[in-house]
């Protein structure tokens, strides 16, 4: 295997399916593309597409630019693949896992209840990643579970909804932050629970994420759902 292909394979290690799809789109495009175009071509939510594009920029796999002239108003932000497979010169090595470890440590030490603070942060991101329906649109419990499953899939959780009239669940078969979560569950898992709660709240869904069971199996977490009125929703 030649060096460029080896570097490309190494850089893809850890990329979720959706982020890899976005990277492939950038590399196949004849010119830089905007967030909306990426969202339309991949079927991702606009904010989720932006999330993955910025993640590729942070990883040194894509470049963010401002489109030059030709349009009225605010210049459009566009993205293109990095021209080199290796980390751009002068930026040095990046270790986001180390940063995650440090930040979870800060949250644990700085707050008497770090899980509460982490859950609130997750809720903020859940609101950001979800679509708010129009004022007259009522989201059913089943629709909300489907949309939440799609958001979790885009992030890389490999979710599987389990329809059950009494105890519906979403099985999370892959944790994108497993190495950190294994020893910082009170922070990382609280973020994940908050993210689900925030997304469902943004949808004005009649259902919320009640609790999250981490690592019920080595590669499986289980999210339990309930209606706001205390009854259990049916998924799907």
C-alpha positions in Angstrom: 0.0 0.0 0.0 1.4 3.4 -1.0 1.9 6.1 1.6 -0.9 8.3 0.5 -3.4 5.5 0.6 -2.1 4.5 4.0 -2.5 8.0 5.4 -6.0 8.3 3.9 -7.0 5.0 5.6 -5.5 6.2 8.9 -7.3 9.5 8.7 -10.6 7.8 8.1 -10.2 5.6 11.3 -12.8 6.8 13.8 -14.9 8.7 11.2 -18.6 7.8 11.5 -20.5 6.7 8.4 -22.1 10.1 7.9 -18.9 12.1 8.3 -17.2 9.8 5.8 -20.1 10.3 3.4 -19.6 14.1 3.7 -15.8 13.7 3.1 -16.5 11.6 0.0 -18.9 14.2 -1.3 -16.3 17.0 -0.9 -13.7 14.9 -2.7 -16.0 14.1 -5.6 -17.3 17.7 -6.1 -15.7 19.7 -8.9 -15.7 22.9 -6.8 -16.2 23.9 -3.2 -19.7 23.4 -1.8 -21.8 25.0 0.9 -23.5 23.5 3.9 -26.9 23.5 2.3 -25.7 21.7 -0.8 -24.0 19.0 1.4 -27.2 18.6 3.5 -29.3 18.2 0.3 -26.9 15.7 -1.3 -26.5 13.6 1.8 -30.0 13.9 3.3 -28.5 15.2 6.6 -30.1 17.9 8.7 -28.5 21.3 7.9 -27.0 21.7 11.3 -25.7 18.1 11.3 -24.1 18.7 7.9 -22.4 21.8 9.3 -21.3 19.8 12.4 -19.6 17.1 10.2 -18.0 19.7 7.9 -16.5 21.6 10.8 -15.3 18.3 12.3 -13.5 17.5 9.0 -11.9 20.9 9.1 -10.7 20.4 12.6 -9.3 17.0 11.6 -7.3 18.6 8.7 -9.3 16.7 6.1 -11.2 19.8 4.7 -10.7 23.5 4.3 -13.3 26.2 5.2 -13.3 29.3 2.9 -15.4 32.4 2.2 -16.8 32.5 -1.3 -15.3 35.5 -3.2 -17.8 38.1 -4.6 -20.7 37.5 -7.0 -23.4 37.5 -4.3 -25.3 40.1 -2.4 -25.3 40.2 1.3 -23.2 38.0 3.6 -20.5 35.9 1.8 -21.3 32.2 1.7 -19.0 29.8 3.6 -17.9 26.9 1.4 -15.8 23.8 2.0 -13.3 21.8 -0.1 -11.2 18.8 0.7 -7.7 19.4 2.0 -5.1 19.3 -0.9 -2.8 17.1 1.2 -3.6 13.9 2.9 -1.4 14.6 5.8 -2.0 17.2 8.5 -1.5 20.7 7.1 2.0 22.0 7.6 2.5 24.1 10.8 -0.7 22.9 12.5 1.0 20.0 14.4 -0.6 16.9 15.7 -4.1 17.0 17.2 -5.4 14.9 20.1 -9.1 15.5 20.6 -9.4 12.4 22.8 -6.9 14.0 25.2 -8.9 17.3 25.1 -12.1 15.3 25.8 -10.4 13.7 28.8 -9.2 17.1 30.1 -12.6 18.7 29.7 -14.5 15.9 31.4 -12.0 16.1 34.2 -12.6 19.9 34.5 -16.4 19.3 34.6 -16.0 16.7 37.3 -13.8 18.8 39.5 -15.5 22.2 38.9 -19.1 21.3 39.7 -20.7 19.6 42.7 -23.1 17.9 40.2 -21.1 17.5 37.0 -23.8 15.2 35.4 -26.4 18.0 35.7 -24.2 20.5 34.0 -23.3 17.9 31.3 -26.9 17.1 30.7 -27.7 20.8 30.2 -24.9 21.1 27.7 -26.2 18.0 25.9 -29.7 19.5 25.8 -28.4 22.7 24.2 -26.8 20.6 21.4 -29.9 18.4 21.0 -32.0 21.6 20.4 -29.4 22.7 17.8 -29.4 19.4 15.9 -33.1 18.9 15.7 -35.7 20.5 13.4 -38.5 22.5 15.1 -41.9 21.9 13.5 -44.2 24.7 12.5 -46.5 26.1 15.2 -49.5 24.1 13.9 -47.6 20.9 13.3 -48.0 18.2 16.0 -45.2 15.6 16.1 -46.4 12.2 17.1 -44.4 10.0 19.5 -43.5 7.6 16.7 -42.3 10.4 14.4 -40.2 11.8 17.2 -38.5 8.5 17.9 -37.8 8.0 14.2 -36.3 11.6 13.9 -34.2 11.1 17.1 -32.9 7.8 15.7 -31.8 9.6 12.6 -30.0 12.2 14.6 -28.2 9.6 16.6 -27.3 7.7 13.5 -25.8 10.8 11.9 -23.5 11.3 15.0 -22.4 7.7 14.9 -24.3 5.8 17.6 -25.6 3.1 15.3 -29.1 3.3 17.0 -31.8 0.7 16.8 -35.3 1.6 18.0 -37.1 -1.2 19.8 -40.9 -0.7 19.3 -42.8 -1.7 22.5 -46.1 -0.4 23.8 -44.9 -0.7 27.4 -41.1 -0.1 27.4 -39.8 1.4 24.1 -36.1 1.8 23.9 -33.4 2.9 21.5 -30.4 0.6 21.5 -27.1 2.4 20.9 -24.7 -0.1 19.4 -21.7 2.2 19.1 -20.5 5.0 21.3 -18.4 7.5 19.4 -16.8 8.5 22.7 -16.5 5.1 24.3 -12.9 5.5 25.5 -13.7 8.6 27.4 -17.1 7.4 28.6 -15.8 4.2 30.1 -14.2 6.1 33.0 -16.2 9.4 32.8 -19.8 8.1 32.6 -21.3 10.7 34.8 -20.3 13.4 32.3 -20.3 11.8 28.9 -23.4 9.7 29.3 -25.2 12.7 30.8 -24.3 14.7 27.7 -25.8 11.9 25.5 -29.0 11.8 27.6 -29.3 15.5 27.5 -28.8 15.6 23.8 -31.7 13.2 23.3 -33.9 15.2 25.7 -33.0 18.5 23.9 -33.7 17.1 20.5 -37.1 15.7 21.5 -38.0 19.0 23.3 -37.1 21.0 20.1 -39.5 18.8 18.1 -42.2 19.5 20.8 -42.6 15.8 21.0 -44.9 14.1 23.5 -42.0 11.9 24.5 -38.7 12.3 26.3 -35.6 10.3 27.0 -36.2 9.1 30.6 -32.8 7.5 31.3 -29.7 6.0 29.7 -28.2 2.7 30.7 -24.5 2.7 29.8 -22.7 -0.4 28.7 -25.3 -3.0 29.4 -23.1 -5.0 27.1 -19.5 -4.1 26.1 -20.8 -2.4 22.9 -24.3 -1.6 23.8 -26.1 1.2 25.7 -29.9 1.4 26.2 -32.0 4.6 26.1 -35.4 4.3 27.8 -38.2 6.6 26.6 -41.5 7.8 28.2 -44.3 10.1 27.4 -44.5 13.5 29.1 -47.7 12.3 30.8 -46.0 9.3 32.2 -47.2 6.7 29.7 -44.9 4.8 27.3 -44.9 5.7 23.6 -44.8 3.2 20.7 -41.8 3.7 18.4 -42.0 3.5 14.6 
